[in-house]
Structure formats: structure tokens, C-alpha cells
Amino acid sequence: MTNTESQSPQKLLPKLFIDARMVSAKPHGIARYVTRLAEGLGEIASRSELPYEPVFLIDSKAVMPEESVFRDFAVCEVDVPFLHPTESWQISRILKHLGADLYHSPSFSSLVSAPCPSVVTLHDLNHLTYGGWKERAYYRFLLRSFAQKSLAVLTVSQFSKLEIAEWLGQDSDSPNPIEVVPNALGPEFSGVVTDEDAAPALQAYGLSARAFFLCVSNSKTHKNTSTVFAAYQEYLARLKRSGYAPWPLVTNVDPSELGAARENVVLVQDLSDEHYRALLAVCGAFLFPSLYEGFGLPPVEAAVLGAPLLVSDIPALREALGTMTSSEAVWVKPLDQTGWADVMIRAMQGAMKGPNLETRSRLLTQYTVAKLASNMDRIYRRVLKLT
């Protein structure tokens, strides 16, 4: 274990430890949440000194991004991987040894007994419905107790807030109500991606602009990608009868999820962030078939880049995306295979134009790194009694 000292070691500021052990060179949803929080806190610190010292816990064995977002802060490298069976007591031991004044777990990773006050961000309760018995037991016996002991419980949407409040047994008069701190769009999504910018990605995968479907997700049960793959086969069969040339389906999921359905499917499993943004910007339609989400960031990212959206009609996505016209987004019942095939045909026929500039501007303003960090900074100060 190593510890990099703060840039102002002479000041005895309260130490805030933020768990970033899930961050690596290939970030996923929670990792992006943490890196964008670090970016935002860095922006605040560049304007005026923070009244506490953020220290990010990182996995000593993780391959980090070339340009680390934690460069402006102290880091503590630990030999305990994210969600390792021993993390509950090992992280507690590290926090005690380093004199932590506050610990923020930005995920469901929990401590049996924290040596300092804690804050936890619960993105959703996905594992209670779609996880196995181990996940459900973890939530019941460890996570719930950790959350109930925490001085602040945060989540990313009003939908998740209501679910989590009920699960924790909170009512409207709770003295420690759950607070909503939504996800943020990275600054890279605020710019325009032109066809010229996207050309390398299109050439790499043999695609034509605005003539392919894009489904970027993972193989977890609640992501429901099997329904879209089956719908795509139905779409292909219907087009063969009509004589139209089909759009390819571009996806990053494991090939085993496709089964025998490989026709016209383009796999992009090692999709870089740059190619991801490019394909979002020039796809014919972005498909997001989830059965359940706490927020659902990829459709928001697709929307701000102008992609027509074919998305599941579930509460969290309705909340995250807000009101859109039928040419910007089409809402589909998650398990309606024929419904998905129908909207694919509709998109291919040119009925969808993608979110307009007003919608894109609204989303960019709504989900900023600055707002994420400002909200968390306010909560940190309150819990540390610095306000």
C-alpha cells in the first residue's frame, strides 16, 4: 500500500476517502460516475481550496487510463480488488490506519463496521431482482445495514430513490432522506462529432453513416439484449420478403449471447471511447432494451450526439431522457420482440431524425460534471460539519 501526499500537506484538513477501486483503463458505469466526480472536484479545487482533502482509493493492480483524472488529488493504492470477499474488513483497516474522517462508497460495496462516518451512493436495486442468491444475501445482510448506518444515502434518479427508500424502510418524514445526485455526461460529449471525425471508426468496422443499428450494453440479464437480437432476426426475415437491404446491427456484447444469430451482426467488443462516441453520432438508431435501470446513461449519451433512440419504456429511462418527440425517441415494451422489429423498420425507413438541438442542449445542461461535483461537495461539507 502506498500513499501520495496532498499538495498541501501542511494543512490538517479532514480526510475524505472515495472508493475508486473499480476504475481502470476500460471504465463501466460506476467507474465513469467516480471519474466524473473526480473531474468535477478538480474543477472546484482549481477555483478555491476545498475544506477537506479528497483521497481516492485505487486498485494497485489496475491498469489506469493514460491521463489519470486523479492527478490533482492524493491517492492510496490498495491490494484489495473491488468487491473482493475480504474488502469489508481490509478497507476498514486501511481507513482506520490512515485516519479517515469520512468514507464515500459510490457503489454497493459495503463495510461491516466503518471506522469513520460514511456516505454511500446506491445507483439502483438491480441485484435484488436480477442477481443470484449471493447478491440478494449481500444486499440483505451487509448493504442494507451499511446504508442505514451511513450519514447520507445518495442515488441517481427519483425512480431509484423511491425504490431504495422503501427497501430501507424510510418514510417521507425520515430524518435522513435519500438524496438524488444524477449521473454526469463527460465533457467529451459536449462537442460535435462530424462525419469526417467518425470516418476512422466507420472504416474500422466497414460501416456507412446513418445506416446501422447500434446496441452498446452488456450480457447481464436485466440488459435484455437477447430480445433485441431475436427482434433483429425477425427484422431481417421481414426485409428479405420485401427486397430491402438491411442495416447491420453493431454490438459489443459477448458473441455467446448471439447464439446462432450472426447474420449482419458486427461485433465491436474492444470499442474505444473515441470510436464509441463516433458510432453514437452517426448510427441510424441507438437501441437500448433494458428491463431495468437506475438511470441509463448510454441513451443520454446517444441523445446528446443526435442519435435516434429506440429505448425500453421503463421509468428510469423516461425520467433520464424526459419528453421527446416520436422522431427523436420511440419507446418500446422491453419484451415485445415484434415491437422492436417494427421500430427498426421504422428507423430504416427514415421516420426518425434524432434529438433536436433544443433537446440536446437541455440534456447537456441537466447532466454536467459541475453539477455532480457541486452536489457532492455540498453533501461532503454538511456531513463533515464544515458548513
SESEDREN-744662 format. One line per 10 residues: for each residue z, y, x of C-alpha. Coordinates in pm, 1 decimal, always signed. Each point is the difference from the previous one (the first is absolute). Layout:
! SESEDREN-744662
Z,Y,X; ...
This chain:
! SESEDREN-744662
+0.0,+0.0,+0.0; -90.5,+342.8,+132.0; +67.9,+345.7,-131.3; -203.6,+313.1,+69.0; +216.7,+308.4,-10.8; -73.0,+292.9,-227.7; -166.7,+310.0,+136.1; +331.9,+185.4,-61.0; +265.3,-245.9,+123.7; +251.3,+278.3,+59.7
+39.7,+55.7,-374.7; +230.1,-239.6,-182.1; -210.7,-30.6,-312.5; +61.3,-271.6,-258.5; -214.6,-303.0,+81.3; -235.2,-119.3,-273.4; -149.2,-343.5,+67.3; -320.9,-82.0,-189.7; -125.2,-358.9,-0.5; -360.4,-4.3,+125.9
-9.5,-360.2,+122.0; -289.1,-80.9,-236.7; -230.4,+250.9,+169.2; -269.9,-142.9,+226.2; -359.3,+71.7,+97.4; -109.0,-142.2,-340.0; +224.2,+174.6,-252.4; +45.6,-109.2,-362.0; +142.2,+188.9,-296.0; +364.3,+41.8,+102.8
-97.7,+62.0,+362.1; -228.4,+282.7,-112.7; +286.6,+144.4,-203.1; +219.1,+6.6,+311.6; -263.9,+141.2,+234.0; -81.9,+277.6,-245.6; +369.3,+76.7,-34.0; +14.8,+31.6,+380.9; -304.3,+228.0,-1.9; +158.1,+222.4,-262.1
+338.6,+18.4,+170.6; -185.8,+91.7,+318.2; -163.9,+289.2,-182.3; +337.6,+122.0,-127.3; +153.6,-31.8,+347.2; -286.3,+203.2,+150.0; +92.9,+294.5,-222.7; +378.3,-13.7,+24.6; +246.3,-238.6,+158.0; +119.5,-281.3,-223.5
+380.2,-5.0,-51.3; +1.6,-373.5,+77.9; -164.7,-221.3,+259.5; -253.4,-249.3,-140.1; -11.1,-325.0,+198.6; -263.4,-256.1,-93.6; +73.9,-369.1,+42.4; -315.7,-175.0,+121.7; -80.8,-360.7,+84.3; -2.8,-37.7,+378.6
-278.3,-259.7,-25.4; -222.6,+184.6,-246.8; -335.1,+136.9,+113.6; +28.1,+364.2,-98.4; -283.0,+241.7,-83.6; -149.7,+162.1,+308.4; +125.4,+342.8,-110.4; +349.6,-68.5,-129.4; +124.3,+216.8,-285.5; +350.4,-40.2,+140.8
-82.6,+191.5,+317.6; +203.9,+303.9,-109.3; +316.6,-199.0,-67.6; +245.2,-234.7,+160.9; -81.2,-367.8,-42.9; +210.9,-309.0,+35.0; -187.3,-317.4,+90.2; +165.0,-308.9,-142.9; -66.2,-370.7,+44.6; +48.9,-71.6,-369.9
-332.7,-28.7,-188.6; -31.3,+144.9,-349.0; +149.2,-237.3,-262.5; +128.5,-241.3,+263.6; +282.8,-222.6,-137.2; +249.3,+153.1,+243.7; -90.3,+364.0,-60.7; +282.1,+73.6,-243.8; +276.2,-45.5,+255.3; -201.4,+90.3,+311.8
-118.0,+336.8,-133.8; +354.7,+73.1,-115.4; +126.0,-75.3,+351.0; -261.2,+231.9,+156.4; +78.4,+283.7,-241.8; +371.8,-30.8,+75.4; -58.4,-13.1,+376.2; -219.3,+312.8,-5.6; +230.6,+199.4,-225.2; -230.7,+38.2,-299.7
+106.6,+256.9,-261.1; -262.6,-106.1,-256.3; -240.8,-292.2,-34.8; -320.6,+10.5,-205.2; -162.8,-328.6,-95.8; -343.4,+96.4,-140.2; -56.1,-352.1,-136.3; +190.2,-289.0,-155.0; +143.1,-94.2,+342.2; +375.7,+1.2,-60.5
+330.9,-10.1,+186.2; +296.2,-206.6,-118.8; +239.8,+256.6,+138.4; -130.0,+330.4,+135.0; +219.9,+170.7,+261.7; -101.8,+343.5,-132.3; -122.9,+157.0,-326.4; -344.9,-120.8,-106.3; -306.3,+111.6,-192.3; -256.0,-250.0,-130.3
-353.3,+37.1,-134.0; -94.7,-278.8,-242.0; -372.3,+22.3,-66.1; +2.3,-249.4,-285.5; +149.4,-326.7,-128.3; -313.1,-203.2,+62.8; +179.4,-297.2,+155.8; +216.6,-59.6,-306.5; -307.8,-98.1,-200.7; -254.4,-111.7,+258.3
+221.4,-122.0,+282.1; +147.9,-344.8,+54.9; +360.0,-109.1,-40.1; +91.1,+128.7,+347.7; -124.1,+350.7,-80.9; +179.2,+1.9,-335.7; +323.9,-117.8,+160.6; -32.3,+268.2,+269.5; -38.5,+270.4,-263.8; +286.6,-131.1,-208.6
+258.0,-65.4,+269.0; -86.7,+244.5,+279.8; -232.6,+281.4,-105.4; +179.2,+87.4,-324.2; +336.7,+27.1,+176.5; -150.8,+207.3,+281.6; -166.7,+237.1,-246.8; +315.0,+38.8,-208.9; +199.0,+92.1,+311.8; -262.9,+247.9,+125.1
+64.2,+371.2,-48.8; -358.4,+53.5,-114.1; -250.2,-241.3,-155.2; -358.8,+120.7,+6.7; -328.5,-129.5,-134.2; -364.0,+106.4,-19.0; -73.7,+38.4,-373.9; +162.5,+59.1,-337.2; -113.7,-350.8,-97.5; +194.2,-155.0,+287.3
+296.6,+229.6,-63.5; +44.7,-133.5,-353.8; -34.9,-362.5,+112.5; +240.3,+36.1,+290.6; +257.0,+194.6,-204.4; +10.5,-278.3,-257.2; +27.1,-264.1,+272.6; +288.8,+184.6,+167.4; +171.9,+54.1,-334.1; -33.4,+377.5,+9.1
-9.2,+213.2,-312.8; -108.5,+359.4,-52.3; +350.8,+124.2,+87.5; +16.9,-174.2,+336.6; +173.9,+214.2,+265.5; -256.7,-114.7,+258.6; -334.8,-4.8,-182.0; -309.4,-144.1,+164.5; -229.5,+267.7,+141.7; -379.7,-12.3,+12.6
-165.2,+81.3,+334.5; -366.7,-100.0,-37.2; -232.4,-134.7,+264.8; -207.3,+245.1,+203.5; -363.9,+18.1,+94.5; -59.9,+25.6,+372.3; -163.5,+320.4,+124.7; -311.8,-201.7,+83.4; -74.0,-23.9,-374.0; -23.9,+377.3,-46.4
-336.8,+28.5,+173.5; -349.6,-77.9,-124.5; -168.2,-322.1,+114.1; -376.9,+50.3,+2.1; -267.6,-268.3,-9.7; -61.4,+74.9,+365.2; +370.3,-56.9,+77.0; -12.2,-328.7,-188.5; -319.2,-125.8,+166.7; +174.9,-202.2,+275.5
+211.5,-187.9,-254.8; -298.3,-64.1,-226.6; -204.7,-127.9,+293.7; +285.9,-220.0,+123.4; +10.1,-188.9,-329.2; -364.0,+26.7,-108.0; +72.0,+217.4,-303.7; -174.1,+284.7,-182.8; +187.9,+306.9,-121.0; +109.7,-8.2,-365.0
-142.5,-349.7,-47.5; +299.8,-229.2,+51.2; +337.4,-79.1,-154.9; +309.8,+35.6,+217.2; +322.2,-195.5,-58.4; +261.4,+64.0,+270.1; +321.9,-184.3,-75.9; +186.4,-311.3,+112.1; +50.8,-356.8,-113.6; +339.3,+42.5,-168.2
+17.5,-129.0,-356.9; +57.3,+336.7,-164.0; -313.9,+142.8,+162.6; -205.2,-221.3,-235.7; -309.6,-7.5,+219.3; -96.9,-343.3,-134.7; -86.3,+159.5,-335.4; -237.5,+246.8,+164.7; -166.7,-274.2,+205.1; -54.6,-206.2,-315.0
-127.1,+309.8,-181.8; -239.4,+68.6,+284.6; -149.5,-348.3,-40.5; -45.9,+73.7,-370.4; -161.1,+332.2,+93.1; -242.7,-179.4,+235.2; -93.4,-255.8,-263.9; -71.0,+269.1,-257.2; -213.7,+199.7,+244.8; -206.6,-306.1,+91.6
-95.1,-39.2,-364.6; -96.0,+368.2,-21.2; -194.9,+16.2,+327.9; +209.1,+281.1,+157.1; +98.4,-12.4,+367.3; +381.5,-20.6,+29.2; +229.8,+216.2,+203.3; +197.0,-190.3,+267.5; +377.5,-27.1,-31.6; +176.9,+120.1,+315.7
+356.2,-125.1,+45.4; +264.1,-46.1,+268.7; +187.8,-294.7,-152.7; +36.2,-339.6,+161.2; -316.5,-210.5,-46.4; +208.3,-281.8,-151.1; +59.3,+222.3,-302.5; -371.1,+0.3,-77.4; -26.7,-374.7,-50.8; -363.3,-97.0,-37.3
-94.7,+348.7,-117.1; -159.0,+142.3,+315.7; -337.4,+118.3,-127.2; -58.5,+369.9,+75.0; +358.6,+39.3,+128.2; +46.7,+201.2,+321.1; +327.0,-65.1,+183.2; +154.6,+289.0,+193.8; +334.8,-144.7,+107.5; +38.9,+208.8,+316.0
-74.3,+325.8,-177.9; +99.3,+301.6,+209.5; +149.6,+308.0,-163.7; -315.4,+195.2,+82.8; -230.2,-258.1,-159.7; +237.6,-30.7,-296.1; -29.4,+371.8,-78.6; -375.2,-10.0,+48.2; -49.6,-291.5,-239.0; +228.4,+162.5,-258.2
-206.9,+317.0,+13.3; -340.1,-165.8,-50.2; +72.0,-309.7,-209.6; -163.9,-34.8,-339.5; +340.9,-77.7,-151.4; +350.6,-85.4,+120.3; +165.1,-298.1,-171.1; +377.2,-33.0,-24.2; +101.6,-287.9,-231.4; +378.9,-18.2,+53.0
+227.0,-151.6,-261.2; +288.6,+211.9,+126.7; +55.7,+295.8,+232.8; +286.8,+235.7,+71.5; -245.2,+276.4,+85.3; -345.6,-120.3,+109.7; -114.9,+217.5,+289.3; -351.9,-141.9,+69.5; -148.5,+123.6,-332.7; +141.5,+346.0,+70.8
-155.1,-6.7,+347.0; -330.4,-110.9,-153.0; +18.4,+271.9,-265.2; +48.1,+289.4,+243.5; -307.9,-117.6,+189.6; -203.2,-1.8,-319.8; -33.8,-374.2,-69.0; -53.8,-109.8,-361.5; +302.8,-205.7,-99.1; +16.2,-334.9,-179.4
+375.1,-51.7,-28.6; +258.0,-207.4,-183.8; +151.0,+158.1,-305.3; +362.9,-18.8,+111.5; +272.8,+268.0,-23.2; +38.9,+83.5,+369.7; -373.1,+60.8,+51.3; -21.2,+212.1,-315.1; +286.8,+208.2,+136.4; -133.4,+31.1,+354.8
-354.5,+92.6,-97.7; +69.7,+204.7,-310.8; -265.0,+90.5,-255.2; -359.4,-66.9,+100.9; -327.9,-1.0,-186.3; -185.3,-323.9,-72.5; -254.2,+84.6,+270.7; +279.3,+35.9,+259.1; +205.9,-309.9,-80.5; -23.3,-297.2,-232.7
+320.9,-177.4,-95.4; -25.2,-377.9,-39.6; +251.8,-253.7,-125.2; +100.5,-179.1,+322.4; -82.4,-355.9,-111.0; -312.6,+84.1,-201.4; -264.0,-169.0,+215.4; -288.0,+93.4,-227.9; +130.5,+355.3,-21.5; -16.4,+29.4,+378.7
-355.6,-138.1,+0.0; -94.1,+252.1,-269.1; +125.5,+300.6,+197.3; -173.0,-122.0,+315.7; -327.9,+6.0,-189.1; +84.6,+341.1,-142.2; +67.7,+137.6,+349.5; -321.1,-151.6,+139.1; -198.9,+160.4,-279.0; +115.8,+344.8,+114.5
+243.1,+76.8,-280.9; +275.1,+103.0,+242.3; -4.1,+306.9,+223.7; +346.7,-13.6,+156.0; +286.5,+251.3,-20.1; -109.9,+360.4,-16.7; +116.3,+268.2,+243.3; +277.0,+118.7,-232.8; +146.4,-350.8,-28.3; -24.4,-58.2,+374.0
+169.2,+332.5,+73.2; +279.8,-80.6,-245.3; +75.3,-332.0,+168.8; -13.4,+150.1,+349.1; +249.1,+267.1,-106.3; +223.3,-247.6,-182.4; +43.9,-255.8,+278.5; +47.1,+182.7,+327.5; +180.4,-97.3,+319.5; +181.3,+333.4,-23.3
+141.0,-81.5,-345.1; +111.1,-346.6,+108.0; +184.1,+137.5,+302.1; +142.9,+298.9,-187.0; +148.4,-222.6,-267.5; +146.7,-239.3,+254.1; +133.6,+285.3,+213.9; +177.3,+138.7,-308.1; +155.7,-340.2,-71.1; +103.0,-58.6,+362.2
+171.3,+340.0,+12.6; +181.4,-65.8,-327.1; +124.5,-346.1,+99.5; +106.7,+125.7,+343.9; +174.3,+295.0,-172.0; -204.1,+254.3,+193.7; -79.1,+219.8,-301.4
